[in-house]
Amino acid sequence: MKYIDEYRDGAVIKSLADTIRRESKTPETVMEVCGGHTNSIFKFGIDALMPETVSLVSGPGCPVCVTPIHYIDTAIEYAKRSDVITVTFGDLIRLPGSGGSLERARMNGADVRVVYSPSEALSIAADNPAKTVLFLGIGFETTAPLTAALIDEAAAKGMTNLVILPSHRIMPPAMQALVTADDIAVGAFICPGHVSVVTGSGIYEFLARDHHVPCVISGFEPADILRSILMIVRQRETGDARVEIEYDRAVNAAGSRASQDMLAKIFTLVDGEWRGLGVIPKSAYAIRPEYRQFDAVARLGAVDIPARENPACICADVLRAVKKPVDCPLYKKTCSPDNPQGACMVSPEGSCNIYFRHGRG
């Protein structure tokens, strides 16, 4: 199958791995910031093919994982209201808050519905005019345009009973925070593929220019990732840090102008809290004032609940690659995909979930 078989060919994989081992002489820490890449690396055993000079680490590439606990606490409080229907993607329903989850709230009678597309929220709102339909919009630049399009369409239709609680984040400020952090030395990035389809490659230029950090936008098949690592190795060995596109069958320099225009129309950038990274300036999308009628906090009121993290969970350190999932005292004991105690175990894109499914530790 095109774009599958040719990227999983054993001879190609072996050749790429051999070339990386032969050409890599300078020790380097390479971070991927996409849960899809993390999953592929462990699924195909790419980390086991690396020489001692190449250390692969996983960063904050899982949107559920980086969602702050205050967000889920707020969503749960809204969901408890009898006049609210909460609409969410599947992973988020199991994310632990300070005192439960949306799944637990649903068990206790809250009307919480799982959807696969933001557009489904429009139908639910149309079918339930006496209810306030709350859509929980999370994710990076990949899903943010879908939430923006939802708001745009709701405004065009004059829909008054739909509100959005956004927790969309953008990757470049987080990558900036990682390369300037004191507790981990990130030497290069495998940049996210799906995000880059929307944004284009230019958003990473500052990393190469200002921090001399090689950046390669990668696809998700094993040959993609190995080729991206080889491109990074060659940049490092020549001392020529730049942004390259390995995933050129989907990504270009400009990105999706339609998506970018939709984001600019509906959202504005504000400071945003990331689990594990704290508040990062200009890293979150907020709804513009002219669309304030769709802002859940403006319509439903702020929720003031002191956030309480599980003190034994080390998800914050895992997201910064300071620790690995196997370092957590809860891992494979009380914490598993069936019973997640922390955010990194909830989603299939979370590092703890990936480690568990692929038998690590």
Backbone hydrogen bonds, N-H to C=O, Kabsch-Sander energy under -0.5 kcal/mol:
donor,donor_aa,acceptor,acceptor_aa,energy
4,I,1,M,-2.1
5,D,1,M,-2.1
6,E,1,M,-0.6
7,Y,4,I,-0.9
8,R,5,D,-1.3
13,I,9,D,-2.5
14,K,10,G,-2.6
15,S,11,A,-2.2
16,L,12,V,-2.5
17,A,13,I,-2.6
18,D,14,K,-2.7
19,T,15,S,-2.2
20,I,16,L,-2.4
21,R,17,A,-2.3
22,R,18,D,-2.1
23,E,19,T,-2.6
24,S,20,I,-2.3
25,K,23,E,-0.7
28,E,53,T,-3.3
30,V,28,E,-0.6
30,V,55,S,-3.0
31,M,29,T,-0.5
31,M,188,A,-2.7
32,E,57,V,-1.9
33,V,190,I,-1.3
35,G,61,G,-2.2
38,T,34,C,-2.1
39,N,35,G,-2.4
40,S,36,G,-1.9
41,I,37,H,-2.7
42,F,38,T,-1.8
43,K,39,N,-2.8
44,F,40,S,-2.4
46,I,41,I,-2.0
47,D,41,I,-0.8
48,A,45,G,-0.6
49,L,45,G,-0.5
49,L,46,I,-1.2
50,M,47,D,-1.0
54,V,51,P,-1.6
55,S,28,E,-2.9
55,S,53,T,-0.6
56,L,54,V,-0.6
57,V,30,V,-2.5
59,G,32,E,-2.8
61,G,59,G,-2.2
66,V,62,C,-1.8
67,T,63,P,-0.7
67,T,64,V,-0.7
71,Y,68,P,-0.8
72,I,68,P,-1.2
73,D,69,I,-2.2
74,T,70,H,-2.3
75,A,71,Y,-2.4
76,I,72,I,-2.3
77,E,73,D,-2.1
78,Y,74,T,-2.3
79,A,75,A,-2.4
80,K,76,I,-1.5
81,R,78,Y,-1.6
84,V,81,R,-1.6
85,I,132,T,-2.6
86,T,84,V,-0.5
86,T,111,D,-2.8
87,V,134,L,-3.6
88,T,113,R,-2.6
93,I,89,F,-0.7
93,I,90,G,-0.9
94,R,91,D,-1.5
95,L,92,L,-1.4
97,G,100,G,-4.1
103,E,93,I,-2.4
105,A,101,S,-2.2
106,R,102,L,-2.4
107,M,103,E,-2.0
108,N,104,R,-1.4
109,G,106,R,-1.7
110,A,105,A,-2.5
111,D,79,A,-0.5
111,D,84,V,-0.5
112,V,110,A,-1.3
113,R,86,T,-3.5
115,V,88,T,-2.5
120,E,117,S,-1.6
121,A,118,P,-1.9
122,L,118,P,-0.5
122,L,119,S,-0.9
123,S,119,S,-1.0
124,I,120,E,-2.1
125,A,121,A,-2.4
126,A,122,L,-2.4
127,D,123,S,-2.1
128,N,124,I,-0.8
128,N,125,A,-0.5
131,K,128,N,-1.9
132,T,83,D,-3.0
133,V,131,K,-0.6
133,V,161,N,-3.4
134,L,85,I,-3.2
134,L,132,T,-0.6
135,F,133,V,-0.6
135,F,163,V,-2.8
136,L,87,V,-2.3
137,G,135,F,-0.9
137,G,165,L,-1.3
138,I,136,L,-0.8
139,G,167,S,-0.9
143,T,140,F,-0.8
144,A,140,F,-2.1
146,L,143,T,-0.8
147,T,143,T,-1.6
148,A,144,A,-2.5
149,A,145,P,-2.5
150,L,146,L,-1.9
151,I,147,T,-2.1
152,D,148,A,-2.4
153,E,149,A,-2.5
154,A,150,L,-2.5
155,A,151,I,-2.4
156,A,152,D,-2.0
157,K,153,E,-1.9
158,G,155,A,-0.9
159,M,154,A,-2.5
163,V,133,V,-2.8
164,I,294,F,-3.7
165,L,135,F,-2.6
167,S,137,G,-3.5
169,R,139,G,-1.9
170,I,283,S,-2.3
174,A,170,I,-0.6
174,A,171,M,-0.6
175,M,171,M,-2.3
176,Q,172,P,-2.4
177,A,173,P,-2.2
178,L,174,A,-2.0
179,V,175,M,-2.2
180,T,176,Q,-1.2
181,A,178,L,-0.8
186,V,184,I,-0.8
187,G,29,T,-1.8
187,G,185,A,-0.7
188,A,29,T,-1.2
189,F,214,P,-2.5
190,I,31,M,-2.6
191,C,189,F,-0.8
191,C,216,V,-2.3
196,S,192,P,-1.1
197,V,193,G,-1.2
198,V,194,H,-1.0
198,V,195,V,-0.7
199,T,195,V,-2.3
200,G,196,S,-2.5
201,S,252,N,-0.5
202,G,253,A,-1.0
204,Y,201,S,-1.6
205,E,202,G,-1.5
207,L,204,Y,-1.3
208,A,204,Y,-1.1
209,R,205,E,-2.8
210,D,206,F,-2.7
211,H,206,F,-0.7
211,H,207,L,-1.0
212,H,208,A,-0.8
213,V,207,L,-1.9
215,C,242,R,-2.3
216,V,189,F,-2.1
217,I,244,E,-2.7
218,S,191,C,-1.7
218,S,216,V,-0.6
223,A,7,Y,-2.1
225,I,221,E,-2.2
226,L,222,P,-2.5
227,R,223,A,-2.4
228,S,224,D,-2.3
229,I,225,I,-2.4
230,L,226,L,-2.3
231,M,227,R,-2.1
232,I,228,S,-2.1
233,V,229,I,-2.8
234,R,230,L,-2.4
235,Q,231,M,-2.0
236,R,232,I,-2.7
237,E,233,V,-2.7
238,T,234,R,-1.6
239,G,235,Q,-1.0
240,D,235,Q,-1.9
241,A,239,G,-0.7
244,E,215,C,-2.5
244,E,242,R,-0.5
246,E,217,I,-2.3
246,E,244,E,-0.7
247,Y,217,I,-1.8
248,D,246,E,-1.8
250,A,247,Y,-1.6
251,V,247,Y,-2.4
256,S,198,V,-1.7
257,R,255,G,-0.8
260,Q,256,S,-2.4
261,D,257,R,-2.6
262,M,258,A,-2.0
263,L,259,S,-2.3
264,A,260,Q,-2.3
265,K,261,D,-1.8
266,I,262,M,-1.7
267,F,263,L,-2.8
268,T,286,A,-2.5
270,V,284,A,-2.7
272,G,280,I,-2.2
274,W,278,G,-2.7
275,R,66,V,-2.3
277,L,274,W,-0.9
278,G,274,W,-1.9
280,I,272,G,-3.1
280,I,278,G,-0.5
283,S,270,V,-1.0
283,S,280,I,-0.9
284,A,270,V,-2.4
285,Y,168,H,-1.9
286,A,268,T,-2.8
288,R,266,I,-2.8
291,Y,288,R,-2.1
292,R,289,P,-1.9
294,F,291,Y,-2.3
295,D,292,R,-1.9
296,A,164,I,-2.7
296,A,294,F,-0.6
299,R,295,D,-2.1
300,L,296,A,-3.7
301,G,297,V,-1.7
304,D,302,A,-0.5
305,I,303,V,-0.8
313,C,310,N,-1.4
317,D,314,I,-0.7
318,V,314,I,-2.1
319,L,315,C,-2.5
320,R,316,A,-0.8
321,A,318,V,-1.3
322,V,317,D,-2.3
323,K,317,D,-1.2
327,D,324,K,-2.3
328,C,325,P,-2.0
331,Y,328,C,-0.8
332,K,335,C,-1.8
333,K,330,L,-2.1
334,T,330,L,-0.5
335,C,330,L,-2.5
336,S,334,T,-0.5
336,S,339,N,-0.8
339,N,336,S,-1.0
345,M,342,G,-1.4
346,V,343,A,-1.2
347,S,343,A,-0.8
350,G,347,S,-2.0
353,N,344,C,-2.1
354,I,350,G,-2.5
355,Y,351,S,-2.9
356,F,352,C,-2.4
357,R,353,N,-2.6
358,H,354,I,-1.8
359,G,356,F,-1.5
360,R,355,Y,-2.9
